[in-house]
């Protein structure tokens, strides 16, 4: 993986947020002395409903991030399978496998390459 799961999740979520809300989230993240993946998800959940990725995705692949968070993360011991798809129950770290890798390869990296080539063109001009 080129990007961390946190960075990919933030990039996806920031498409749905205003610039002001994104700044608030970044400020709150920066205030944390030690930022665990669970704390990171909780901060984003304050300002963004992850169900938006499922119900009103900007691009159809955004649902992969929703499914990754709901079904592919390690669940806490008190996780209720009947609430699967309704709450994120994260234990430990965000895994670098499954749908997050697929999203990075098919969506994030092509965009990154286009932006890098555009930056090179602008530097030449």
N, C-alpha and C positions, 0 to 999 in steps of 0.2 A: 504494500500500500504506500502510495505517495503521501496522502493526507491522513490525519488521524480521524477516527470516527467522530470525535467532538467537532473538528473543523468542518467535516462534511455535513453534520447535522446542523451546525450554525449557518453554513452557507445555504442550505435548503430552507431553513426556517426564516432567514433574513429576507428571502424573496417575498414572503407573505407579510412582513412587518414594515412599518414606516421607518424612516431613517432615525427619527427620534427614539422610537422603541428599541431599535437595534443598539443605539448608543447607550440607552438605559441598561440593557442586558449586558453589554460589554463592560460598563462601569461596575455593575454588580458582580460580574465574574472577576474583574480585576481586584475588587475589594477583598476577595476571599484569600485568606492566608495560605490555605492548602485546599485545592479544588479537586474533589473526587468526582468521578463520573456521575454518581448519584446526585451530588450537589449541583453539578452542571445541568442535569436534566430537570431538577426541581426549580432552578432559577428560570430556565426557559419556559417551564410549565406555568409559571406565574403570569407570563405575558402572551403565551401562545398555546392554543389548544391543538394538540397533535392530531386530533380527529379531523382537522381541516385537511391534512395530507390525504386522508382516506375519502372524505366527503366532497371536497372541492379542490382537487389538485390542479396546480398551474400546468404541470406536464404530467402525463399519465404515470411516469416512472416514480413520481414522488410517493406513491403508495408503497414503494419498496422500503422507504425509510420508515414509514408507519409500521409496516409488517416486521421490519427488523427490530424496532423498539418494542413491539408488543409480543413477538413470538420467538426471536432469536437471541435475546439477552438472557443472562442467568437470572432466574427469579429468586426472590427472597423466600425464606422458609414459610412465611405466612401467606404465600401467594394462593389465591383462589382461582382455579382453572375456569370457573363459571364466569369470572370477570375478565377473562382473557379478551383482549381487544378493547378494553375499557380503561385499564390502568397500566402504567409502566411500573413494574416491580423489579428494580435493578439491584442485583447483589454483585459486588466486585466491579470489575472493569467492563467497559463496552468491548465486546469481542471484535476482532479484526477478521471477520469471516462472513460468508453468506451474502445477503442482499446488499450490505454496505459496500462490499468490494465490487459487486456487479454495478451498483450505482456509480461508484467512482470511475470504473473503466468505461462505462457507456455514456455518462453525462458529464461528470466533473473534468476528467482529463481532456476530452475533446474541446471543451470550452476553454480550459487553461491553455491548450496549444494554440487555439485561435487568438486568444488575448496576447500570448507571447509573440506570435508572428506579427500581430498588429502593432505591438510595441516596437519591434524591430523595424517595421516599415516607417513608423513615425519618427524613429531616431535617424533614419537615413534621409528623410525629407528635411 
